[in-house]
Amino acid sequence: MSPAGGVGFLRRRWHARSGYREVLALAGPLVLSTGSMTVQQFVDRMFLSWHSPEALAAALPAGTISFTVMCFFIGTASYVNTFVAQYHGSGQPERIAASVWQAIYVALLSALFILPFALLAEPLFRLAGHDGAVQEAECVYFRILILGGGASVLSAAVSSFFTGIGKTATVMWVNIGAAALNGILDYAMVLGNFGLPKMGIAGAGWATVIAQSCGALMFLGLFLLGPLRARYNVWHNWRVDWPLLGRLLRFGAPSGVQFMLDILAWSVFIMLVGRLGVAELGATTLAFQVNSIVFMPMIGFAIATSTLVGQRLGENRADLATTATWSAFHITFGYMAFVAALYVLTPNLFLAPFGAKADPAEFAPLRDMAVILLRFVALYSLLDGANLIFSAALKGAGDTVFVMFLSSSLGLVLMVLPTWLVCRDENGSIWAAWWSLTAFVMVLAVCFLLRFLQGKWKSMRVVEEAPAAADEVALAEVETA
């Protein structure tokens, strides 16, 4: 393609429906929203690195395991985004609020299942075999985060209402507000400022729970009392709709299982690496935290892709759903390639904030190891965007069972089992473990791409057909006969 032809393609793709401009308009606020949560985690880990190496090392495994406990419910409840998007695209606004209410009920029930896990903290982290001081910090952080599990699920459920109808700016502002509150509370409670005692990792946990709860209440208030309540008959559709709830569980539960097993696989990876030593676990924490700074915003593109695919399939325009997916992939691949180069060329740019107030002698070995780990991150980042975008497109159509089986099986075979083999004792190789992780990410991306190209997803729907559309189809069949 000539340069002029390339410019022409970009110009056409920018202005086309489901093109770059539309994807960016929908994804932009979501990128800032997920980016704010990344900044929240970054600040949290930065303050903990200033507090102690044990607190920093404990934050990732305890945080990841607690999130794993919540993932099934978050994945199931947030899948209502696809229902909202497809109902929105098919012109059935009266079904949108009813769908969200079913997700709210899932969120309320989730708290009953999540809270008992707090009792398992000690045996769980004892099994991991980490250093004694790290184990103690892990238990404290885990128990506190579990208390906010129901709020996290509720936030995911109700925010999907705004995402599915394209009001992503609302999601952005609520999440930015929650992240800002978390940062202020972190500064006060982790390090002991504003007259509060120095609480360390417990302070980080309470800051997160308070901020998450405030965010969930804000989303719920906007849904119940905001300007859109009349348009979508929010209060009229509050009852349990058993057929609709059944469909949400039918399509959402595989998405929840996939989300849970994905995070579980990463959690097991982290726990196994922790067996190699505090330095290896701390360096892995640093590498993952740095990666999340640039990776988490890409989740905004994944949510936008799933939303656009759902809306276009609701309109019966699979061609535009395909265009939206490729538009999102082009943007994310270019971004991730740029970031991968930065990981290799300027790793200290990302690591310097963590060492700003840490003990130089304690931080140096973590930094040196993390510099090498960021090269692995750079390699798999080139295809991680594909993982997000193509899996999101498949889930936006309803192909959740395939996504679940592929992701969980490859995670077990390519990442968990090889890592277990090399990390069975403290003499294992952290580099071998990270090679298995890298292979998993890259193979998974290729498989999602092949499934997308197969095109089976184009005929899938999670919602019933609009009555008017069904009548038109029936009339066309009669005329043809």
C-alpha positions as CSV (number, residue, x, y, z in Angstrom):
1,M,0.0,0.0,0.0
2,S,1.4,3.4,-1.0
3,P,1.7,6.2,1.7
4,A,-1.2,8.1,0.1
5,G,-3.3,4.9,0.0
6,G,-2.5,4.3,3.7
7,V,-3.5,7.8,4.6
8,G,-6.7,7.3,2.7
9,F,-7.5,4.1,4.5
10,L,-6.9,5.7,7.9
11,R,-9.1,8.7,6.9
12,R,-11.9,6.4,5.8
13,R,-11.6,4.2,8.8
14,W,-11.6,7.2,11.1
15,H,-15.0,8.5,9.8
16,A,-16.7,5.1,9.1
17,R,-19.3,3.8,11.4
18,S,-17.6,1.5,13.9
19,G,-14.4,3.1,12.9
20,Y,-11.6,4.6,14.9
21,R,-13.4,7.7,15.9
22,E,-16.5,5.9,17.3
23,V,-14.3,3.3,19.1
24,L,-12.2,6.1,20.7
25,A,-15.3,8.1,21.6
26,L,-16.8,5.1,23.5
27,A,-13.5,3.7,24.8
28,G,-11.8,7.0,25.8
29,P,-13.8,7.5,29.1
30,L,-13.4,3.8,29.8
31,V,-9.6,4.0,29.3
32,L,-9.5,6.9,31.8
33,S,-11.8,5.0,34.1
34,T,-9.7,1.8,34.2
35,G,-6.6,4.0,34.1
36,S,-7.7,5.7,37.3
37,M,-8.0,2.3,39.0
38,T,-4.5,1.5,37.8
39,V,-3.2,4.7,39.3
40,Q,-5.1,3.7,42.5
41,Q,-3.2,0.4,42.6
42,F,0.1,2.1,41.7
43,V,-0.2,4.7,44.5
44,D,-1.2,1.9,46.9
45,R,1.9,-0.2,46.0
46,M,4.1,2.9,46.0
47,F,3.1,3.8,49.6
48,L,3.6,0.1,50.6
49,S,7.0,0.0,49.1
50,W,7.9,3.0,51.2
51,H,6.5,1.2,54.3
52,S,8.4,-2.1,54.0
53,P,9.5,-4.8,51.4
54,E,7.3,-7.4,53.2
55,A,4.2,-5.2,52.7
56,L,5.0,-4.7,49.1
57,A,5.6,-8.4,48.5
58,A,2.3,-9.3,50.3
59,A,0.1,-6.9,48.4
60,L,0.1,-8.6,45.1
61,P,-0.7,-12.2,46.2
62,A,-3.2,-11.2,48.8
63,G,-4.8,-8.7,46.5
64,T,-4.9,-11.1,43.6
65,I,-6.3,-14.0,45.6
66,S,-9.0,-11.8,47.1
67,F,-10.0,-10.6,43.7
68,T,-10.1,-14.2,42.5
69,V,-12.7,-14.9,45.1
70,M,-14.9,-12.1,43.7
71,C,-14.2,-12.8,40.0
72,F,-17.0,-15.3,39.3
73,F,-19.6,-12.9,40.6
74,I,-18.0,-9.8,39.0
75,G,-17.8,-11.6,35.6
76,T,-21.4,-12.9,35.9
77,A,-22.9,-9.6,37.0
78,S,-21.0,-7.4,34.6
79,Y,-22.0,-9.6,31.7
80,V,-25.3,-7.7,31.8
81,N,-23.3,-5.1,29.7
82,T,-23.9,-7.4,26.7
83,F,-27.6,-7.7,27.5
84,V,-27.9,-3.9,27.8
85,A,-25.9,-3.3,24.6
86,Q,-27.9,-5.8,22.5
87,Y,-31.3,-4.6,23.9
88,H,-30.1,-1.0,23.1
89,G,-29.1,-1.9,19.6
90,S,-32.3,-3.8,18.9
91,G,-34.5,-0.9,20.2
92,Q,-35.9,-2.5,23.3
93,P,-35.2,0.1,26.1
94,E,-37.9,-1.4,28.3
95,R,-35.8,-4.5,28.8
96,I,-32.6,-2.7,29.7
97,A,-33.5,-1.8,33.3
98,A,-35.0,-5.2,33.9
99,S,-31.6,-6.8,32.9
100,V,-29.7,-4.5,35.3
101,W,-32.0,-5.4,38.2
102,Q,-31.2,-9.0,37.7
103,A,-27.5,-8.2,37.9
104,I,-28.1,-6.2,41.1
105,Y,-29.7,-9.3,42.7
106,V,-26.7,-11.4,41.7
107,A,-24.4,-8.7,43.3
108,L,-26.4,-8.7,46.6
109,L,-26.3,-12.5,46.8
110,S,-22.6,-12.5,46.1
111,A,-21.7,-10.9,49.5
112,L,-23.1,-14.0,51.2
113,F,-20.7,-16.3,49.4
114,I,-17.7,-14.0,49.5
115,L,-17.5,-13.0,53.2
116,P,-16.9,-16.6,54.5
117,F,-13.6,-16.7,52.6
118,A,-12.1,-14.3,55.2
119,L,-11.9,-17.4,57.6
120,L,-9.6,-19.2,55.1
121,A,-6.8,-16.6,55.1
122,E,-4.3,-18.3,57.4
123,P,-4.5,-21.8,55.9
124,L,-4.5,-20.4,52.4
125,F,-1.4,-18.3,52.8
126,R,0.3,-20.9,55.0
127,L,-0.1,-23.3,52.0
128,A,1.7,-20.8,49.8
129,G,4.9,-21.2,51.9
130,H,5.9,-17.5,51.8
131,D,8.2,-15.8,54.3
132,G,6.6,-15.5,57.8
133,A,6.4,-11.7,57.8
134,V,4.9,-11.8,54.3
135,Q,2.3,-14.4,55.3
136,E,1.2,-12.3,58.2
137,A,0.8,-9.2,56.0
138,E,-1.0,-11.3,53.4
139,C,-3.6,-12.5,55.9
140,V,-4.4,-9.0,57.1
141,Y,-4.7,-7.5,53.6
142,F,-6.8,-10.4,52.3
143,R,-9.3,-10.3,55.2
144,I,-10.0,-6.6,54.8
145,L,-10.4,-6.7,51.0
146,I,-12.9,-9.6,51.3
147,L,-15.2,-7.3,53.3
148,G,-15.5,-5.1,50.1
149,G,-16.3,-7.9,47.8
150,G,-20.1,-7.3,47.6
151,A,-19.5,-3.6,46.8
152,S,-17.1,-4.5,44.0
153,V,-19.7,-6.8,42.4
154,L,-22.5,-4.2,42.8
155,S,-20.3,-1.5,41.2
156,A,-19.5,-3.8,38.2
157,A,-23.2,-4.6,37.8
158,V,-24.7,-1.1,37.8
159,S,-21.8,0.5,35.9
160,S,-22.7,-1.9,33.0
161,F,-26.0,-0.1,32.6
162,F,-24.1,3.1,31.7
163,T,-21.5,1.3,29.6
164,G,-24.1,-0.7,27.6
165,I,-26.1,2.4,26.5
166,G,-22.9,4.3,25.7
167,K,-22.8,6.7,28.6
168,T,-19.2,5.8,29.4
169,A,-18.3,9.3,30.8
170,T,-20.5,8.5,33.8
171,V,-18.4,5.4,34.5
172,M,-15.3,7.5,34.1
173,W,-16.2,10.2,36.6
174,V,-17.4,7.8,39.3
175,N,-14.3,5.6,39.1
176,I,-11.9,8.7,39.0
177,G,-13.7,9.9,42.1
178,A,-13.3,6.6,43.9
179,A,-9.6,6.3,42.9
180,A,-8.9,9.9,44.2
181,L,-10.6,9.0,47.5
182,N,-8.5,5.8,47.7
183,G,-5.3,7.8,47.1
184,I,-6.1,10.3,49.8
185,L,-7.0,7.5,52.3
186,D,-3.9,5.6,51.4
187,Y,-1.7,8.6,52.2
188,A,-3.5,9.0,55.5
189,M,-3.8,5.4,56.6
190,V,-0.8,3.6,55.2
191,L,1.8,6.2,56.3
192,G,-0.1,7.8,59.2
193,N,-1.0,11.3,58.1
194,F,-3.8,13.7,58.9
195,G,-3.7,12.6,62.5
196,L,-4.4,9.0,61.8
197,P,-2.1,6.1,63.1
198,K,0.4,4.4,60.7
199,M,-1.5,1.3,59.7
200,G,0.7,-0.1,56.9
201,I,-0.9,-2.7,54.7
202,A,-4.1,-2.7,56.9
203,G,-4.5,0.9,56.0
204,A,-4.2,0.1,52.3
205,G,-6.9,-2.5,52.6
206,W,-9.3,-0.2,54.4
207,A,-8.7,2.6,52.0
208,T,-9.6,0.3,49.1
209,V,-12.8,-1.0,50.7
210,I,-14.0,2.4,51.6
211,A,-13.4,3.8,48.1
212,Q,-15.0,0.8,46.4
213,S,-18.1,1.1,48.6
214,C,-18.5,4.8,47.9
215,G,-18.1,4.1,44.1
216,A,-20.8,1.4,44.2
217,L,-23.2,3.7,46.1
218,M,-22.6,6.4,43.6
219,F,-23.4,4.1,40.6
220,L,-26.5,2.8,42.4
221,G,-27.7,6.4,43.2
222,L,-27.3,7.5,39.6
223,F,-29.2,4.4,38.3
224,L,-32.1,4.8,40.7
225,L,-32.4,8.6,41.0
226,G,-30.5,9.9,37.9
227,P,-32.0,11.6,34.8
228,L,-32.2,8.3,32.9
229,R,-34.6,6.6,35.4
230,A,-37.8,7.7,33.6
231,R,-36.6,6.9,30.1
232,Y,-35.8,3.3,31.1
233,N,-38.6,2.8,33.6
234,V,-36.0,1.9,36.3
235,W,-38.4,1.6,39.2
236,H,-41.1,-0.2,37.2
237,N,-38.8,-3.1,36.3
238,W,-37.4,-3.9,39.8
239,R,-38.9,-7.4,40.1
240,V,-37.1,-10.6,39.6
241,D,-37.6,-11.8,36.0
242,W,-36.8,-15.5,36.3
243,P,-36.4,-16.2,32.5
244,L,-34.2,-13.1,32.1
245,L,-32.2,-14.0,35.2
246,G,-31.8,-17.5,33.8
247,R,-30.4,-16.1,30.6
248,L,-28.0,-13.8,32.4
249,L,-26.7,-16.8,34.4
250,R,-26.6,-19.0,31.3
251,F,-24.3,-16.6,29.4
252,G,-22.8,-14.7,32.3
253,A,-21.8,-17.6,34.5
254,P,-19.3,-19.0,31.9
255,S,-17.9,-15.5,31.6
256,G,-17.6,-15.4,35.4
257,V,-16.0,-18.8,35.5
258,Q,-13.5,-17.8,32.8
259,F,-12.7,-14.5,34.6
260,M,-12.3,-16.4,37.9
261,L,-10.1,-19.2,36.4
262,D,-7.9,-16.6,34.6
263,I,-7.2,-14.7,37.7
264,L,-6.8,-17.9,39.7
265,A,-4.1,-19.1,37.2
266,W,-2.3,-15.8,37.6
267,S,-2.7,-16.0,41.4
268,V,-1.2,-19.5,41.4
269,F,1.6,-18.2,39.3
270,I,2.3,-15.4,41.8
271,M,2.1,-17.8,44.8
272,L,4.4,-20.3,43.2
273,V,7.0,-17.6,42.3
274,G,6.8,-16.4,45.9
275,R,8.3,-19.8,47.0
276,L,11.5,-18.7,45.3
277,G,12.0,-15.9,47.8
278,V,11.0,-12.4,48.9
279,A,13.1,-10.8,46.2
280,E,11.6,-12.8,43.4
281,L,8.1,-12.1,44.6
282,G,8.8,-8.4,45.1
283,A,10.3,-8.1,41.6
284,T,7.3,-10.0,40.1
285,T,5.0,-7.6,42.0
286,L,6.9,-4.6,40.5
287,A,6.8,-6.0,37.0
288,F,3.1,-6.7,37.1
289,Q,2.3,-3.3,38.7
290,V,4.3,-1.5,36.0
291,N,2.5,-3.5,33.3
292,S,-0.9,-2.7,34.8
293,I,-0.2,1.0,34.4
294,V,-0.4,0.6,30.7
295,F,-2.4,-2.6,30.4
296,M,-5.4,-1.8,32.5
297,P,-6.4,1.1,30.4
298,M,-6.7,-1.3,27.5
299,I,-9.5,-3.0,29.4
300,G,-11.4,0.1,28.5
301,F,-11.0,-0.8,24.8
302,A,-12.1,-4.4,25.6
303,I,-15.3,-3.2,27.3
304,A,-16.0,-0.8,24.4
305,T,-15.4,-3.6,21.9
306,S,-17.8,-5.9,23.7
307,T,-20.4,-3.0,23.9
308,L,-20.1,-2.1,20.2
309,V,-20.3,-5.7,19.1
310,G,-23.4,-6.2,21.2
311,Q,-25.1,-3.1,19.9
312,R,-24.3,-3.9,16.3
313,L,-25.5,-7.5,16.6
314,G,-28.7,-6.1,18.2
315,E,-29.1,-4.2,15.0
316,N,-28.3,-7.3,13.0
317,R,-25.2,-5.7,11.5
318,A,-22.5,-8.3,12.0
319,D,-20.4,-6.5,9.4
320,L,-20.2,-3.4,11.6
321,A,-19.4,-5.5,14.6
322,T,-16.4,-6.9,12.7
323,T,-15.3,-3.4,11.7
324,A,-15.5,-2.2,15.4
325,T,-13.4,-5.2,16.5
326,W,-10.6,-4.6,14.0
327,S,-10.7,-0.8,14.7
328,A,-10.1,-1.5,18.4
329,F,-7.4,-4.0,17.6
330,H,-5.5,-1.6,15.4
331,I,-5.5,1.1,18.1
332,T,-4.5,-1.3,20.9
333,F,-1.8,-3.0,19.0
334,G,-0.1,0.3,18.1
335,Y,-0.2,1.4,21.6
336,M,1.1,-1.8,23.1
337,A,4.0,-1.9,20.6
338,F,5.0,1.6,21.7
339,V,4.8,0.7,25.4
340,A,6.8,-2.6,24.8
341,A,9.6,-0.5,23.4
342,L,9.6,1.7,26.5
343,Y,9.8,-1.3,28.7
344,V,13.0,-2.4,27.0
345,L,14.6,0.9,26.5
346,T,13.6,2.9,29.6
347,P,12.7,0.4,32.4
348,N,13.9,2.6,35.2
349,L,11.4,5.3,34.1
350,F,8.7,3.0,35.4
351,L,10.5,1.6,38.4
352,A,11.9,4.8,39.9
353,P,8.8,5.9,41.8
354,F,8.8,2.6,43.8
355,G,12.4,3.2,44.9
356,A,12.0,6.9,45.7
357,K,11.7,6.5,49.4
358,A,12.5,2.8,49.8
359,D,15.7,1.6,51.5
360,P,18.3,1.6,48.6
361,A,20.0,-1.6,49.7
362,E,16.7,-3.5,50.0
363,F,15.2,-2.1,46.7
364,A,18.3,-2.6,44.5
365,P,18.0,-6.4,44.0
366,L,14.2,-6.1,43.3
367,R,14.9,-3.3,40.7
368,D,17.6,-5.3,38.9
369,M,15.4,-8.4,38.6
370,A,12.3,-6.3,37.6
371,V,14.3,-4.7,34.7
372,I,14.8,-8.2,33.2
373,L,11.1,-9.2,33.9
374,L,9.9,-6.1,32.0
375,R,11.6,-7.6,28.9
376,F,9.3,-10.6,29.2
377,V,6.4,-8.2,29.6
378,A,7.4,-6.3,26.5
379,L,7.4,-9.5,24.5
380,Y,4.0,-10.8,25.5
381,S,2.5,-7.3,25.4
382,L,2.6,-7.4,21.6
383,L,-0.2,-9.9,21.6
384,D,-1.9,-9.1,24.9
385,G,-4.0,-6.5,23.2
386,A,-5.3,-9.2,20.8
387,N,-6.3,-11.3,23.8
388,L,-8.4,-8.5,25.2
389,I,-10.0,-7.3,21.9
390,F,-10.9,-10.7,20.3
391,S,-12.1,-12.3,23.4
392,A,-14.2,-9.2,24.2
393,A,-15.8,-9.4,20.7
394,L,-16.6,-13.1,21.2
395,K,-18.2,-12.4,24.6
396,G,-20.1,-9.4,23.2
397,A,-21.8,-11.9,20.9
398,G,-22.5,-14.6,23.5
399,D,-19.6,-17.0,22.8
400,T,-18.8,-17.2,26.5
401,V,-18.5,-21.0,26.8
402,F,-15.7,-21.2,24.2
403,V,-13.8,-18.4,25.8
404,M,-14.1,-20.1,29.2
405,F,-12.8,-23.5,28.1
406,L,-10.0,-22.1,25.9
407,S,-8.6,-19.6,28.5
408,S,-8.8,-22.0,31.5
409,S,-7.3,-25.0,29.7
410,L,-4.4,-23.1,28.2
411,G,-3.8,-21.4,31.5
412,L,-3.5,-24.7,33.2
413,V,-1.3,-26.4,30.6
414,L,1.0,-23.6,29.5
415,M,1.3,-21.5,32.6
416,V,0.3,-23.2,35.9
417,L,1.8,-26.7,35.5
418,P,5.2,-25.5,34.0
419,T,5.5,-22.9,36.8
420,W,4.7,-25.5,39.4
421,L,7.4,-27.8,38.0
422,V,10.1,-25.1,38.2
423,C,9.1,-23.5,41.5
424,R,8.6,-26.6,43.6
425,D,11.6,-25.4,45.8
426,E,13.6,-22.3,46.3
427,N,16.2,-23.4,43.8
428,G,13.7,-23.0,40.9
429,S,14.2,-20.5,38.1
430,I,12.1,-17.4,37.9
431,W,13.1,-17.0,34.3
432,A,11.7,-20.4,33.3
433,A,8.4,-19.5,35.1
434,W,8.2,-16.2,33.2
435,W,8.8,-18.0,29.9
436,S,5.8,-20.2,30.6
437,L,3.7,-17.1,31.3
438,T,4.8,-15.5,28.1
439,A,4.0,-18.6,26.0
440,F,0.5,-18.8,27.5
441,V,-0.3,-15.2,26.6
442,M,0.9,-15.5,23.0
443,V,-0.7,-18.8,22.2
444,L,-4.0,-17.7,23.7
445,A,-4.0,-14.6,21.5
446,V,-3.6,-16.7,18.3
447,C,-6.4,-19.0,19.3
448,F,-8.8,-16.1,20.0
449,L,-8.0,-14.6,16.7
450,L,-8.7,-17.9,14.8
451,R,-12.1,-18.2,16.6
452,F,-13.0,-14.7,15.7
453,L,-12.0,-15.2,12.0
454,Q,-14.1,-18.4,11.9
455,G,-17.2,-16.2,12.3
456,K,-19.5,-18.4,14.3
457,W,-20.1,-15.6,16.7
458,K,-21.9,-13.5,14.1
459,S,-25.1,-15.5,14.4
460,M,-25.1,-15.5,18.2
461,R,-27.5,-13.4,20.4
462,V,-28.1,-13.3,24.1
463,V,-31.4,-11.4,24.0
464,E,-34.8,-12.2,22.4
465,E,-35.6,-10.6,19.1
466,A,-37.5,-7.4,19.1
467,P,-41.3,-8.0,18.4
468,A,-41.3,-5.7,15.4
469,A,-38.3,-7.4,13.9
470,A,-39.8,-10.8,14.5
471,D,-43.0,-9.7,12.8
472,E,-41.0,-8.5,9.7
473,V,-39.2,-11.8,9.5
474,A,-42.4,-13.8,9.7
475,L,-44.0,-11.6,7.0
476,A,-41.0,-12.0,4.7
477,E,-41.2,-15.8,5.2
478,V,-44.9,-15.8,4.3
479,E,-44.3,-13.7,1.2
480,T,-41.5,-15.9,0.1
481,A,-43.7,-19.0,0.5
